[in-house]
Amino acid sequence: MNVAYFGTVLAVALAFGAVAIEAAELARYDNYRLYQVTPQSEEQFEAIASMAKASDSLIFLETARKVGERFDIIVAPHKLADFTEALEADYIPHKVIDENVQRSFDVERSRLMNKRAKGVFDWTDYHTLEEIHAWLDKLAKEHREVQLLDAGRSHQNRTLKGVKLSYGEGRPGVFLEGGIHAREWISPATVTYILNELLTSEDPKVRAVAEKFDWYVFPNVNPDGYEYTFKVNRLWRKTRKQYGAFCFGADPNRNWDFHWAEQGTSSNACADTYAGPKAFSEVEMQSLSSFVNSLKGKLGAYLAFHSYSQLLLFPYGHTGEHSPNHQDLDEIAEATVKSLAKRYGTQYEYGNVYDAIYPASGSSVDWSYGVQDVKIAYTYELRPDSGAWNGFVLPPDQIVPTGEETLDSLVTLLEESSARGYYNQKD
């Protein structure tokens, strides 16, 4: 094909994609109800879990790990009668938490539309992808320690933009991954908060870890999905590649090539946990994995930030079999969550993914651990805890406290793992 012609076609296609997002009708959840459902037996647990696969009119915000824990489920208006009838027929305890979930989205959207003048970047509210990228650009211009990084392009041609923060070459690397699940806004907010503190904090402990490591920081590794949550559907989780006539996206944290699609995934392209047609089918994850692979031998830690549930998780997700350094990871996690709780009393649980939350294979952290041999690999599930609504609409006044306590814990995590000899430090 003629190169100039191809370039024109590509430009038109990308422009059309951008226009399509702008023109898309805002997804609304008027009169959708949020239920808290707490199974009291294995039979009830399985009955609830099976609903996630059987209906696209139910949105599982929180999935129970065992009998006695709660499911948080949003139910479409037309499904309410069937849903409650099924629960009552099996005597499954349940209650309505919110009669109309759209109200919280309306409040959030109104606040964002009326927030301070464009160009001010702080942690009093959530920021768009454009604002985050502009801030990263600004950091690179103003700080010689900051280098812009480009890990590739998304399906809709957005940049997987990050930065490297380094106070001297040859130091062990720490990778911070944010925003892999689009609707988890507190994740990129926390990652950017930590990055800012690594640059500006005068706290001796923060300065010590800031200068002891090379930091590779990517606040939004699912940029298409994140943009979509701002402009179309606040509850969107996945990427935005189309599969079939009506299904879009794969779960980017089930798409990595390490025990791909073995546990905790779906083969239904419309499901939130769709693993994709093959490992690394999503260009974002393929590109990010290539970038991480280019750092092979340089990374000492890989840390991913999610929400919500207040958990600190480590490999594996595909099996209950313990990883080779399970005891170290467990003890480091114990010290980390104790450190996190000191400032505000926020309580985290911890453990390997398979046992502490649920089976889930094909994650970035498991891949980094299992393929890249990064032995300090953790996933943070940030505020709020599993008893809160709305978990994904965390009030903006909690951004700074979340960032503060998470940074406290991160310092401890790196100190503890360093003391155990996990990094070849160059002092």
N, C-alpha and C positions, 0 to 999 in steps of 0.2 A: 504494500500500500504506500502511496505517496506520503512522505513524512509530514509535509506541510498540511496535507489534507487530514492525516491522522491527528495532528495537533489541533486542528480546528474542530474536528469531531469530539476529541477529548475535552476541549475547553467548553464546548456547547453542553456536553453531557454533564460535566461538573457544575456548570452554571445552572443547568436545569435541576440538578440535585439540590443545590443550595436554595433555589426558588421553591422547590417542592417542600422543603422543610419550613421555609418562611410561610408558605401558603397553607400548610397542613392545619387542619382544625384542631384546636386545643382539646385534648382528651379530658373529659370531665367524669367525676365520680359522684354525681348528685344522687343522694339517697342510697348509695352503697353503704352497707353497714359493716362495722368491724366487730367480730365475735372473738371472745376468748373461750377456747374449748380445751377442757382438761380431761383426757381419758384416764379411767381408773382401772383398766385391765388391758392385757395384751390384745384382746379382741377389739376393744374400743380403739386402741392405738392404731392397729392395722386398718380399721375402718376409716379413720380420719386420714391416715397417710395415703390410702388408696384414692381418696377424693382429689388429691393434687394431680393425679394422672388422668382422672376421668372427666374433669370439667375445666373449661377455660373461663368459666364465670366465677371462679374462686381464685383469689390471690393470697398465697401463703406468705405473710410477712415474716413470721417466726415459726420454725418447725421444732416441735418437741423432740427431745433426744430419748426420752424414756417415759414410761407410765408415770403419771402424776405431774408431769410438766405440761406447760400450756402451748397450744397452737394459737397464733394470731392470724385470723383469716378474714379477708375482705370479701363480702358476698354481694354479687350484682342483684339489683332489685327483683328481676324476673326469676331469680334462683332462690329467693328467700324462703318461700313456702316449702320447696323440695328439701332445701338444706336443713331447716329446722325440723321438718318431719322425720328426716333420716336420723338426726341426733336424738330426737325424743323416742323414736322407735327402739333405739338401742340404749336408751337411758344414759346418754353421754352428757355429763355436766357441761353447761355452756351459759354464757351471758353476753349481752350486748354491751360493748365498750363505747361505741360511737354510732349514733343513728345516721350520721351523714358525714362521711370522711372528706367530702369535697370542701367542707368549711375550713379545715386546717390548711388545705392547699390554697384556698382563696386568700386567707390571711397572709400566708407566706408570699404569694405572688404580688399582692397589693403592697406589701412592705418592700419587696425587691424593686417594684416599678417606681417607688417613691423614695428610694434610698439616695444617699448623698451624691453629690456631683460626680460624674464619671471621671476617672483618673485617680481617685483616692483609693489606695489599696491598704486595708487593714483587716482586722479580724473581728469586727463588730457585725459582720454579715457575710453571707456566701457570695462568691464571685463567679461570673461567667467564664467560659473557656478563654474567650478573647482577653478578658481582664487578667487572668492568671498568666497567659502567655506574654502579655505586655509587661507584666511585673517581672517575669523571668528575664526578658530582654533588658529591662532597666537594671536589674541586678548585675548582669554581665557587663553593662556599660560603666557602672559605678564602682564595681569591686574587681580588682585584678585577680582575686582568688577564685572568681566565678567564670566558668566557661560554658557557653551554650552547647547543648547536645541535641542531636537530631537522630532519633532511633528509627525513622521511617515515616511512612504515611498511612493513614487510616483508609478504610474502604471508600470514604467520601473525600479523600485527599486532604485530610487535616493532619497537621504535624504531631508526631509523638515527641513533644518537646520536653527536654529536661535540662539540668545543669550539673556540672561537676564542680564541687567546692573542694579546693585543695590548698593547704598551707605548705605544701612541699611534696614533690613527686616521690613515688615509690612506697607510699604508706598503704597499709591494708585497706581495702575498699569496703564500704557499706552501701548497699543499694536500698533506697526507699521507694516503694511502689505505692502509688495512690490511684484511686478512682477506677479500679478495674471493673467494679460494678457501678453502673451509671448513677443510680438513684441514691447512693451512699455519700451524700454531699459532705458530711463531716470528714470523710477520708482525705480529699484534696485540701480541705481547710486545715486539717491537722498537719499534713505533710508540709504545706507552705509555712505554717506557723513554726514548725521545727526548723526548717531551712533558715528562716529569718533569725531565729534565736542562735543557730550555729554561727551566723554571720555577726550578730550584734550583741549577744549576751555578754555581760561582764562577770557572770557567775563562774568562779574558778573551775568547778566540776564540768560545766558545759564547755568552757574554753578548752579544757583538757581533752575531752573527747572530740571536739570540733577539730582540733589541730593534730590529733593522733591518727586520724583516718582520712582517706579520700572518700568523699561523699558523692554518690551518683543518685540524683533526686529527680523523680518523674511524678509530678502531682496528678496527671490525668493520662492513664495508659489506654483508656477507652474514650477518646475524644468525641466520636460520633454519638455514642450513647449519652454522654454527659450533656452535650449540646441539645440532644433530643429531650432530655428531662426538663430543660429550661424552656423549650419552645413548644413542646407538644404533649409529652406524657411524663408527669412527675414520677411515676412508679416504674419507669423503664429500667431494666437491669442489664440487658445484653448489648451486643454490638448491633450494627444496622444493615448487614448484608442480607439480601433477600433470599429466602428459601421457599420455592413454590409460589403459589399465587397470593397467599395471605400471611405467610409467616416471615418474620424478620429476625435476624440475629442469632448468634450462639452465645452461650454463657462463656465469657472469656476466661473464667477461672475453672473451667472444666475442659479446656481446649488444648492443654499443654501435653507434649509427647512423653509422658511418664505414666504408665499404667492407664492410658487414656480410655475413658468410657467403661471402666470396670465396675465402678461403684458410685452411687449417688448422682447419676446422670440420667438424662432422658434421651430417647431416640426420636421423640416428637419435636419437630422443628418449631412448633409454636410454644413449647414449654420453656419456662424460665431457666431450667437446668439442661437445655439441649446442648450436648457436647460438640455439636457440629458434625458434618459428614465424615471427617477424619481429623486426626491431630493436626494442629496448626492450620486448619482451614481458614481461620480468621487472620487476615493480613496483619492486623495489629499485633497479635500474639506471635506470629511468625517473625515479624520484624523485631519485636522486643526481645525475643529469644536469641535472635542473631546478634543483637547488640550485647546482650548479657554474655553470650558465648565469646564475643570479642574481648571480654574482660577475664576470660578463664585464667585462673591462677592468681588473679588480683583481688577477687572478692573474698572477704572474710565473713560477711553477713548479708543476708537477704531478708528484708522486713517488709511485709505487705500490710496495708491498713484498710480495714473494712468496717462496716457497722451492720447490725448492732447486736449487743448481748453482753458486752464486758467480759470477753474471753481472751486469753493468750494461748495460741495453739501452735503446735509444732508437728512435724511429720511423724507418722504417715497418715494419709487420708484413705488410701485404697485397701488397707489391711489393719487389723488389730495387732499384728506382729510388731514388736518394738524395733525402732531404728537402732543402729549400732551404738550411738551415743545418747540413747534415750535418758539414761540417768542424769547425765550432765544437763541435757535440755530441760528436764523436769526440775532439777534443782535451781538452774538459772531462772526458769520461769517463776518458781516460788519466790525467789528473792526479788524478782522484777515486779510482781504484783503487790508484794508487801511495800515496795518503794512507791508504787503508784498510789497506794491507798493513803499514804502519809499526809498529803496536802489537803485533800477534801473528803477522805473517808470512802472513796469510790472502791467498791469491792469487785474484783475480777476472779473468775475461776480460770484454771489452766489445765493443759494436758495435750496428749496427742490427738489429732483431728478426729480419727476414727472413733475413739472412746469418749472424748470430751464434748463433741457436738453431734456429728453423724458421719457415716461413710461418704467420702467425696474424693474422687480421683481426678487426675488431670489438672491439678492446680499449679500455679506459678511457684509457690514455695516448695511443694514436693518435687517439682522438676529441678529447681535450683539445688535442692539437697541431693536428689537422686542421680541427676545427670551431670550437673556442674560441680558436685562435691563441695558445695558450700554448707558447712556443717553447723553453722549458726543460722537457722532459718525459722522465722516465726511469722504468724499472722495475728495481728491485733484485730479483735472485734470491739470497736470503740463504744462509747455511750450511745444510747441509754442501755439499761439492763433489759432483760427480756420481759419485764413486767410493765414496761412503759408504752404508751401510745402518744403520739405516732412516732415510732422508732426512727423512720427515715426523715421526718420533719423535726429535727432536733432544733429547739429554739436557738437563735444566734447568740444569745447571752451565755450559752454553754460552749461556744467555740474556744474561747481563751482558756477557761478552766480545763477543757479536754486537752488542749495543747500543752498546758503547763504540766498536768499530771502525767501525760504520755511522755513528755521530754524527761521528766524526773525518772520515769521507769526505764527509758531508753539508756540514760546514763548508767543506771545500775546494770542493765542487761549487758552493755559493752564492757563495763568494769569486771563483772563476774566472769564473762566468757574470756576476757583477756587474762584474768588471773589463772584460768585453767589452761592457758597456753594455746588458745585457738588462733592467735595472730602472730606472725613473725614481725614484731615491732622493730622499727628502726628509730631508735631514740637519738 
